[in-house]
């Protein structure tokens, strides 16, 4: 299980605004700014997002390589997938796969895909068997 990920973006302020809007339907909030000077030498400034008492998604300014990462965010229902997809599009994302079952994985795998402001591949996904309902 992953604890956290740093995602390099071109414009941190624009990315914070985008992710604040896109992740809100999933209960993921922009909750922490980390000043890199408080860390070891060369540590970047970070903007942290999290939920349920955990910070796990961090943005930092840097070089963007859209082939380097695909980020899947857990949704707790199909409605949450739909809402995150709509919020991301409203925040400036581009469509990369409308909400629906991803039958090539499993008939219960419900997801939506977008590209963020930097072109990173994002997925909002609900896997009913991982939620116990």
KAHU-V706150 format. One line per field, one symbol per residue. phi: phi as a letter, one per 30 degrees, with the letter a starting at -180 (. if undefined). burial: I if it has 9 or more other ideal C-beta (glycine too) atoms within 8 Angstrom, else O. A space follows every 10 residues. Layout:
# KAHU-V706150
phi=???
burial=???
This chain:
# KAHU-V706150
phi=.dcabccdbd bdddddddde ddcedciccd baccdeddcd eidddbccba ahibcbbbcb dldcbdddab cccdccaddd eeddeddddd djdcdbldel dcddcadcdc abbbcddcjd dbbcbbcedc cib
burial=OOOOIIIOIO OIOIIIIIII IIIIIIOIII OIOIOIOOOO OOOIIIIIII IOOOIIIIII IOOIOIOOIO IIIOIOOIOI IIIIIIIIIO IOIOOOOOIO OIOOOOOOII IIIIIIIIOI IIIIIIIOOO OOO
